[in-house]
Amino acid sequence: MAAGNESGEYRPKVSAVIPNWHRKNDLREALLAIKAQTYPVEEIIVVDNNSQDGTREMMEAEFPEVMFIQSPHNIVIQALNIGAKTASGDIILHQDNDGVLAPDAVERMVKVFASDPRIAVVHSKNLYYDTGEVFDPMRWFTPEEHASQGVFDVPSFHGNGAMIRRDVLEEIDYIEPEIQLYQFERNISAKAIDRGYRIVYHPASVIRHKISREVRNPGHRLYITMTGGWWYLARFYPLGKALEKSFYYLVFFVLYSIKHHTWRDFLRGIFDTLLGLPQVLRGRRVVSRDTVRKLESKPYETSMILYGSWDTLRKWLASGRKGRADR
């Protein structure tokens, strides 16, 4: 943990890392919110995935103090690795380029870190930017818990509006190279929890989140969830549990493809998962039984089935029956 100031108060240096691609106006709003924090963010790093929308020119004109790193191609979430390895702060604030932090969000999360040296990650409550509704697709928490000032242990975190200890990232060797976007939080969490650290949710820290068009593309979303999810299980879970959870994933992917007509991406995801599996297995590191128990403390794959596809598929089937009856 970082040293405190002369009075003994925990005052870590915070570095913000934002991966960016083709969203300069959203990026501007995100940066202004970071600069307006009540707790100073002393270093801001934007890792740009070769945007061609004038992002570089905007950064040079409006945010010359921000470190701007431009990749020659789109490396997606691997940009977080580059930014975190470049950063000099004790804690890395990570957020999407379309996230807007509440002014006191960083200050609140720093106070949570100060409460327990075993905390490796603190993540904020995500709200939909336009409506202010809570984003909780897994339904891990009640409305009362979301509205509280509490700190809740979780098996994984939301990467938009999360603060991560840099020394822990170094200890766990950052994010695996095969991860494209989704599942990087689960990879970090599995390795950190297995080393005795805590991952926590602090709903009093708030970030508003816009919806990214490229992430909301159903086929793209399915593909990166398939590959990242199955590789996560293959890398960290005991064989029996990995096979069980992989089956749940398969059920979700089939239901999702029925709903969104993403069969081409479904087949491509299976093919690329198998193609990348040998590399993943070479880095396989099975976590302990106690870690698996903590990782399974809240449902993930089954929540995806219950809340991410089955209920909507059921509505779709019901509307189809109603349409036939009306004819």
C-alpha positions as a Markdown table, in Angstrom:
| # | Residue | x | y | z |
|---|---|---|---|---|
| 1 | Met | 0.0 | 0.0 | 0.0 |
| 2 | Ala | 1.1 | 3.6 | -0.6 |
| 3 | Ala | 2.5 | 5.6 | 2.2 |
| 4 | Gly | 0.4 | 8.3 | 3.9 |
| 5 | Asn | 1.2 | 11.9 | 4.5 |
| 6 | Glu | 2.9 | 13.4 | 7.5 |
| 7 | Ser | -0.3 | 13.1 | 9.6 |
| 8 | Gly | -0.6 | 9.4 | 8.7 |
| 9 | Glu | -3.6 | 9.9 | 6.5 |
| 10 | Tyr | -3.7 | 7.5 | 3.5 |
| 11 | Arg | -3.0 | 9.7 | 0.5 |
| 12 | Pro | -2.1 | 7.6 | -2.5 |
| 13 | Lys | -1.2 | 9.0 | -5.8 |
| 14 | Val | -3.9 | 8.3 | -8.4 |
| 15 | Ser | -3.3 | 7.8 | -12.1 |
| 16 | Ala | -6.2 | 7.6 | -14.5 |
| 17 | Val | -6.0 | 5.3 | -17.5 |
| 18 | Ile | -8.7 | 5.6 | -20.3 |
| 19 | Pro | -8.6 | 3.4 | -23.4 |
| 20 | Asn | -10.1 | 5.3 | -26.3 |
| 21 | Trp | -11.3 | 4.6 | -29.8 |
| 22 | His | -13.3 | 7.1 | -32.0 |
| 23 | Arg | -15.2 | 8.9 | -29.3 |
| 24 | Lys | -13.5 | 12.2 | -28.9 |
| 25 | Asn | -16.5 | 14.2 | -27.6 |
| 26 | Asp | -17.3 | 11.5 | -24.9 |
| 27 | Leu | -13.6 | 11.4 | -24.0 |
| 28 | Arg | -13.6 | 15.2 | -23.5 |
| 29 | Glu | -16.5 | 14.9 | -21.0 |
| 30 | Ala | -14.8 | 12.0 | -19.2 |
| 31 | Leu | -11.5 | 14.0 | -18.9 |
| 32 | Leu | -13.3 | 17.1 | -17.6 |
| 33 | Ala | -15.0 | 14.9 | -14.9 |
| 34 | Ile | -11.7 | 13.4 | -13.8 |
| 35 | Lys | -10.1 | 16.9 | -13.6 |
| 36 | Ala | -13.0 | 18.1 | -11.4 |
| 37 | Gln | -12.5 | 15.4 | -8.8 |
| 38 | Thr | -12.4 | 16.5 | -5.1 |
| 39 | Tyr | -9.5 | 14.1 | -4.6 |
| 40 | Pro | -6.7 | 15.0 | -7.1 |
| 41 | Val | -5.9 | 12.7 | -10.0 |
| 42 | Glu | -2.3 | 13.6 | -10.5 |
| 43 | Glu | -1.7 | 11.7 | -13.7 |
| 44 | Ile | -4.0 | 11.0 | -16.6 |
| 45 | Ile | -3.1 | 8.7 | -19.4 |
| 46 | Val | -5.2 | 8.1 | -22.6 |
| 47 | Val | -4.3 | 5.1 | -24.6 |
| 48 | Asp | -5.8 | 5.6 | -28.0 |
| 49 | Asn | -6.5 | 2.7 | -30.3 |
| 50 | Asn | -5.6 | 4.5 | -33.5 |
| 51 | Ser | -8.7 | 6.8 | -33.7 |
| 52 | Gln | -9.2 | 8.7 | -36.9 |
| 53 | Asp | -11.8 | 11.1 | -35.7 |
| 54 | Gly | -9.6 | 14.0 | -34.6 |
| 55 | Thr | -8.9 | 12.7 | -31.1 |
| 56 | Arg | -5.2 | 13.4 | -31.2 |
| 57 | Glu | -5.8 | 17.0 | -32.3 |
| 58 | Met | -8.4 | 17.5 | -29.6 |
| 59 | Met | -6.1 | 16.2 | -27.0 |
| 60 | Glu | -3.2 | 18.4 | -28.1 |
| 61 | Ala | -5.4 | 21.5 | -28.2 |
| 62 | Glu | -7.5 | 21.0 | -25.0 |
| 63 | Phe | -5.6 | 18.6 | -22.8 |
| 64 | Pro | -1.9 | 19.1 | -23.4 |
| 65 | Glu | -1.1 | 18.0 | -19.8 |
| 66 | Val | -2.6 | 14.5 | -20.4 |
| 67 | Met | -0.2 | 11.8 | -21.5 |
| 68 | Phe | -1.5 | 10.6 | -24.9 |
| 69 | Ile | -0.3 | 7.2 | -26.2 |
| 70 | Gln | -1.5 | 6.1 | -29.6 |
| 71 | Ser | -1.4 | 2.5 | -30.7 |
| 72 | Pro | -1.0 | 1.8 | -34.4 |
| 73 | His | -4.0 | -0.5 | -34.3 |
| 74 | Asn | -7.0 | -1.2 | -32.1 |
| 75 | Ile | -5.8 | -3.3 | -29.1 |
| 76 | Val | -9.0 | -2.8 | -27.2 |
| 77 | Ile | -8.6 | -3.6 | -23.4 |
| 78 | Gln | -4.9 | -4.4 | -23.8 |
| 79 | Ala | -4.6 | -0.6 | -23.7 |
| 80 | Leu | -5.2 | -0.8 | -20.0 |
| 81 | Asn | -2.1 | -2.9 | -19.7 |
| 82 | Ile | -0.1 | -0.3 | -21.5 |
| 83 | Gly | -1.5 | 2.5 | -19.4 |
| 84 | Ala | -1.1 | 0.8 | -16.1 |
| 85 | Lys | 2.5 | -0.2 | -16.8 |
| 86 | Thr | 3.2 | 3.4 | -17.8 |
| 87 | Ala | 1.5 | 5.0 | -14.8 |
| 88 | Ser | 3.4 | 6.2 | -11.8 |
| 89 | Gly | 0.5 | 6.3 | -9.4 |
| 90 | Asp | -0.2 | 4.0 | -6.4 |
| 91 | Ile | -3.7 | 3.4 | -7.6 |
| 92 | Ile | -5.0 | 3.1 | -11.2 |
| 93 | Leu | -8.4 | 4.6 | -11.9 |
| 94 | His | -9.8 | 2.8 | -14.9 |
| 95 | Gln | -12.9 | 3.9 | -16.8 |
| 96 | Asp | -14.3 | 3.8 | -20.3 |
| 97 | Asn | -14.1 | 6.8 | -22.5 |
| 98 | Asp | -17.9 | 7.2 | -22.2 |
| 99 | Gly | -18.0 | 7.2 | -18.4 |
| 100 | Val | -18.6 | 10.4 | -16.4 |
| 101 | Leu | -17.5 | 10.3 | -12.7 |
| 102 | Ala | -19.4 | 12.0 | -10.0 |
| 103 | Pro | -17.1 | 14.7 | -8.5 |
| 104 | Asp | -16.5 | 12.8 | -5.2 |
| 105 | Ala | -16.1 | 9.3 | -6.7 |
| 106 | Val | -12.4 | 9.1 | -6.4 |
| 107 | Glu | -12.3 | 10.5 | -2.9 |
| 108 | Arg | -14.9 | 7.9 | -1.8 |
| 109 | Met | -13.0 | 5.0 | -3.3 |
| 110 | Val | -9.7 | 6.2 | -1.8 |
| 111 | Lys | -11.4 | 6.1 | 1.7 |
| 112 | Val | -12.4 | 2.5 | 1.1 |
| 113 | Phe | -8.9 | 1.5 | 0.2 |
| 114 | Ala | -7.7 | 3.2 | 3.4 |
| 115 | Ser | -10.1 | 0.9 | 5.4 |
| 116 | Asp | -8.3 | -2.4 | 4.6 |
| 117 | Pro | -4.9 | -3.1 | 3.1 |
| 118 | Arg | -6.3 | -6.3 | 1.6 |
| 119 | Ile | -8.6 | -4.4 | -0.8 |
| 120 | Ala | -7.2 | -4.6 | -4.3 |
| 121 | Val | -10.1 | -3.2 | -6.3 |
| 122 | Val | -12.9 | -0.8 | -5.5 |
| 123 | His | -15.6 | -0.2 | -8.2 |
| 124 | Ser | -18.3 | 2.3 | -8.5 |
| 125 | Lys | -22.0 | 2.1 | -9.1 |
| 126 | Asn | -22.7 | 2.5 | -12.8 |
| 127 | Leu | -25.8 | 4.5 | -13.8 |
| 128 | Tyr | -27.2 | 4.7 | -17.3 |
| 129 | Tyr | -26.1 | 8.2 | -18.5 |
| 130 | Asp | -29.5 | 9.3 | -19.8 |
| 131 | Thr | -32.0 | 7.7 | -17.3 |
| 132 | Gly | -29.9 | 7.4 | -14.1 |
| 133 | Glu | -31.1 | 3.8 | -13.6 |
| 134 | Val | -28.6 | 1.5 | -12.0 |
| 135 | Phe | -26.7 | -0.8 | -14.3 |
| 136 | Asp | -26.8 | -4.3 | -12.6 |
| 137 | Pro | -27.4 | -6.9 | -15.3 |
| 138 | Met | -26.5 | -9.8 | -12.9 |
| 139 | Arg | -28.9 | -8.4 | -10.2 |
| 140 | Trp | -26.3 | -9.1 | -7.5 |
| 141 | Phe | -27.7 | -6.3 | -5.2 |
| 142 | Thr | -31.0 | -5.1 | -4.0 |
| 143 | Pro | -32.1 | -1.5 | -4.6 |
| 144 | Glu | -31.5 | -0.8 | -0.9 |
| 145 | Glu | -27.9 | -2.0 | -1.2 |
| 146 | His | -27.3 | 0.0 | -4.3 |
| 147 | Ala | -28.6 | 3.1 | -2.4 |
| 148 | Ser | -26.4 | 2.5 | 0.6 |
| 149 | Gln | -23.0 | 3.8 | 1.8 |
| 150 | Gly | -21.8 | 0.2 | 2.2 |
| 151 | Val | -18.8 | -1.8 | 1.0 |
| 152 | Phe | -19.7 | -5.2 | -0.5 |
| 153 | Asp | -17.3 | -8.0 | -1.3 |
| 154 | Val | -17.8 | -9.2 | -4.9 |
| 155 | Pro | -16.3 | -12.0 | -7.0 |
| 156 | Ser | -15.7 | -9.5 | -9.9 |
| 157 | Phe | -16.1 | -5.9 | -10.7 |
| 158 | His | -17.3 | -3.4 | -13.3 |
| 159 | Gly | -14.2 | -2.0 | -15.1 |
| 160 | Asn | -15.9 | 1.4 | -15.8 |
| 161 | Gly | -15.2 | 3.5 | -12.7 |
| 162 | Ala | -12.9 | 1.0 | -10.9 |
| 163 | Met | -9.7 | 1.8 | -9.0 |
| 164 | Ile | -7.1 | -0.9 | -8.8 |
| 165 | Arg | -3.9 | -1.0 | -6.8 |
| 166 | Arg | -0.9 | -0.9 | -9.2 |
| 167 | Asp | 1.2 | -3.1 | -7.0 |
| 168 | Val | -1.4 | -5.8 | -7.2 |
| 169 | Leu | -1.6 | -5.5 | -10.9 |
| 170 | Glu | 2.2 | -6.0 | -11.0 |
| 171 | Glu | 1.9 | -8.9 | -8.7 |
| 172 | Ile | -0.7 | -10.7 | -10.8 |
| 173 | Asp | 1.0 | -9.8 | -14.1 |
| 174 | Tyr | -1.8 | -7.6 | -15.4 |
| 175 | Ile | -4.3 | -8.8 | -18.0 |
| 176 | Glu | -3.8 | -11.9 | -20.1 |
| 177 | Pro | -2.9 | -11.2 | -23.8 |
| 178 | Glu | -5.9 | -13.2 | -25.2 |
| 179 | Ile | -8.5 | -11.0 | -23.5 |
| 180 | Gln | -10.1 | -8.6 | -25.9 |
| 181 | Leu | -12.6 | -6.8 | -23.7 |
| 182 | Tyr | -15.1 | -8.6 | -21.6 |
| 183 | Gln | -13.8 | -10.9 | -18.8 |
| 184 | Phe | -10.7 | -8.9 | -18.0 |
| 185 | Glu | -12.3 | -8.0 | -14.7 |
| 186 | Arg | -12.9 | -11.6 | -13.8 |
| 187 | Asn | -9.3 | -12.5 | -14.7 |
| 188 | Ile | -7.9 | -9.8 | -12.4 |
| 189 | Ser | -10.4 | -10.8 | -9.7 |
| 190 | Ala | -9.5 | -14.5 | -9.8 |
| 191 | Lys | -5.8 | -13.9 | -9.5 |
| 192 | Ala | -6.2 | -11.2 | -6.8 |
| 193 | Ile | -8.6 | -13.2 | -4.7 |
| 194 | Asp | -6.4 | -16.2 | -4.9 |
| 195 | Arg | -3.6 | -14.2 | -3.4 |
| 196 | Gly | -5.8 | -13.1 | -0.4 |
| 197 | Tyr | -7.0 | -9.7 | -1.7 |
| 198 | Arg | -10.6 | -8.4 | -1.7 |
| 199 | Ile | -12.6 | -7.0 | -4.6 |
| 200 | Val | -15.3 | -4.6 | -3.4 |
| 201 | Tyr | -18.3 | -2.6 | -4.6 |
| 202 | His | -18.9 | 0.8 | -3.1 |
| 203 | Pro | -22.3 | 2.2 | -4.4 |
| 204 | Ala | -21.7 | 5.6 | -2.9 |
| 205 | Ser | -19.1 | 6.2 | -5.6 |
| 206 | Val | -21.0 | 6.9 | -8.8 |
| 207 | Ile | -20.2 | 6.9 | -12.5 |
| 208 | Arg | -22.7 | 7.6 | -15.3 |
| 209 | His | -22.1 | 5.4 | -18.4 |
| 210 | Lys | -23.1 | 6.0 | -22.0 |
| 211 | Ile | -23.8 | 3.0 | -24.2 |
| 212 | Ser | -21.1 | 2.3 | -26.8 |
| 213 | Arg | -22.4 | 1.4 | -30.2 |
| 214 | Glu | -19.6 | -1.1 | -31.0 |
| 215 | Val | -20.1 | -2.9 | -27.7 |
| 216 | Arg | -23.8 | -3.1 | -28.1 |
| 217 | Asn | -23.5 | -4.8 | -31.5 |
| 218 | Pro | -25.0 | -8.2 | -30.6 |
| 219 | Gly | -22.7 | -10.3 | -32.8 |
| 220 | His | -19.6 | -8.5 | -31.5 |
| 221 | Arg | -20.8 | -8.7 | -27.9 |
| 222 | Leu | -21.5 | -12.4 | -28.3 |
| 223 | Tyr | -18.1 | -13.2 | -29.8 |
| 224 | Ile | -16.0 | -11.4 | -27.2 |
| 225 | Thr | -18.1 | -12.9 | -24.4 |
| 226 | Met | -17.7 | -16.4 | -25.8 |
| 227 | Thr | -14.0 | -16.3 | -26.2 |
| 228 | Gly | -13.2 | -14.4 | -23.0 |
| 229 | Gly | -15.6 | -16.5 | -20.9 |
| 230 | Trp | -14.5 | -19.9 | -22.0 |
| 231 | Trp | -10.8 | -18.9 | -21.8 |
| 232 | Tyr | -11.3 | -17.6 | -18.3 |
| 233 | Leu | -12.7 | -20.9 | -17.2 |
| 234 | Ala | -10.0 | -22.9 | -18.9 |
| 235 | Arg | -7.3 | -20.8 | -17.3 |
| 236 | Phe | -8.4 | -20.7 | -13.7 |
| 237 | Tyr | -11.1 | -23.3 | -12.8 |
| 238 | Pro | -10.7 | -26.9 | -11.9 |
| 239 | Leu | -11.7 | -29.2 | -14.8 |
| 240 | Gly | -15.0 | -30.3 | -13.4 |
| 241 | Lys | -16.2 | -26.9 | -12.5 |
| 242 | Ala | -14.9 | -25.4 | -15.8 |
| 243 | Leu | -16.9 | -28.0 | -17.8 |
| 244 | Glu | -20.0 | -27.3 | -15.8 |
| 245 | Lys | -19.7 | -23.5 | -16.2 |
| 246 | Ser | -18.8 | -23.9 | -19.9 |
| 247 | Phe | -22.1 | -25.7 | -20.4 |
| 248 | Tyr | -24.0 | -22.8 | -18.8 |
| 249 | Tyr | -22.2 | -20.5 | -21.1 |
| 250 | Leu | -23.2 | -22.6 | -24.1 |
| 251 | Val | -26.9 | -22.4 | -23.1 |
| 252 | Phe | -26.6 | -18.7 | -22.8 |
| 253 | Phe | -24.9 | -18.3 | -26.2 |
| 254 | Val | -27.5 | -20.5 | -27.9 |
| 255 | Leu | -30.4 | -18.5 | -26.4 |
| 256 | Tyr | -28.6 | -15.3 | -27.2 |
| 257 | Ser | -28.1 | -16.3 | -30.9 |
| 258 | Ile | -31.8 | -17.4 | -31.2 |
| 259 | Lys | -32.8 | -13.9 | -30.0 |
| 260 | His | -30.3 | -11.8 | -31.9 |
| 261 | His | -29.7 | -14.0 | -35.0 |
| 262 | Thr | -26.0 | -14.1 | -34.4 |
| 263 | Trp | -25.2 | -17.6 | -35.5 |
| 264 | Arg | -22.3 | -16.6 | -37.7 |
| 265 | Asp | -20.6 | -15.0 | -34.7 |
| 266 | Phe | -21.6 | -18.0 | -32.6 |
| 267 | Leu | -19.7 | -20.4 | -34.9 |
| 268 | Arg | -16.8 | -18.0 | -35.2 |
| 269 | Gly | -16.6 | -17.7 | -31.5 |
| 270 | Ile | -16.5 | -21.5 | -31.0 |
| 271 | Phe | -13.8 | -21.8 | -33.7 |
| 272 | Asp | -11.6 | -19.1 | -32.3 |
| 273 | Thr | -12.0 | -20.3 | -28.7 |
| 274 | Leu | -10.7 | -23.7 | -29.7 |
| 275 | Leu | -7.9 | -22.1 | -31.8 |
| 276 | Gly | -6.7 | -20.0 | -28.8 |
| 277 | Leu | -7.2 | -22.7 | -26.2 |
| 278 | Pro | -3.7 | -24.2 | -26.4 |
| 279 | Gln | -2.1 | -20.9 | -25.6 |
| 280 | Val | -4.5 | -20.4 | -22.7 |
| 281 | Leu | -3.8 | -23.9 | -21.3 |
| 282 | Arg | -0.1 | -23.2 | -21.4 |
| 283 | Gly | -0.7 | -20.4 | -18.9 |
| 284 | Arg | -3.3 | -22.4 | -16.9 |
| 285 | Arg | -3.1 | -21.6 | -13.2 |
| 286 | Val | -5.9 | -23.3 | -11.3 |
| 287 | Val | -7.0 | -21.3 | -8.3 |
| 288 | Ser | -7.7 | -22.8 | -4.8 |
| 289 | Arg | -11.0 | -24.3 | -3.7 |
| 290 | Asp | -11.5 | -21.4 | -1.3 |
| 291 | Thr | -11.0 | -19.0 | -4.2 |
| 292 | Val | -13.5 | -20.9 | -6.4 |
| 293 | Arg | -16.0 | -20.7 | -3.5 |
| 294 | Lys | -15.5 | -16.9 | -3.4 |
| 295 | Leu | -15.7 | -16.5 | -7.1 |
| 296 | Glu | -19.0 | -18.5 | -7.0 |
| 297 | Ser | -20.4 | -16.5 | -4.1 |
| 298 | Lys | -22.6 | -14.6 | -6.6 |
| 299 | Pro | -24.0 | -16.3 | -9.7 |
| 300 | Tyr | -22.5 | -15.3 | -13.0 |
| 301 | Glu | -23.3 | -17.7 | -15.9 |
| 302 | Thr | -26.7 | -18.6 | -14.5 |
| 303 | Ser | -27.5 | -14.9 | -14.1 |
| 304 | Met | -26.6 | -14.4 | -17.7 |
| 305 | Ile | -29.1 | -17.1 | -18.6 |
| 306 | Leu | -31.9 | -15.9 | -16.3 |
| 307 | Tyr | -31.6 | -12.2 | -16.8 |
| 308 | Gly | -29.6 | -11.8 | -20.0 |
| 309 | Ser | -31.5 | -14.1 | -22.4 |
| 310 | Trp | -34.1 | -16.5 | -21.0 |
| 311 | Asp | -36.5 | -13.8 | -19.8 |
| 312 | Thr | -36.3 | -11.9 | -23.1 |
| 313 | Leu | -36.5 | -15.0 | -25.1 |
| 314 | Arg | -39.6 | -16.0 | -23.2 |
| 315 | Lys | -41.2 | -12.6 | -24.0 |
| 316 | Trp | -40.2 | -13.1 | -27.7 |
| 317 | Leu | -41.8 | -16.6 | -27.7 |
| 318 | Ala | -44.9 | -15.2 | -26.0 |
| 319 | Ser | -45.2 | -12.4 | -28.6 |
| 320 | Gly | -44.9 | -14.9 | -31.4 |
| 321 | Arg | -47.7 | -17.0 | -30.0 |
| 322 | Lys | -49.9 | -13.9 | -29.6 |
| 323 | Gly | -49.1 | -12.9 | -33.2 |
| 324 | Arg | -50.2 | -16.3 | -34.5 |
| 325 | Ala | -53.4 | -16.2 | -32.4 |
| 326 | Asp | -54.3 | -12.8 | -33.7 |
| 327 | Arg | -54.2 | -13.9 | -37.3 |
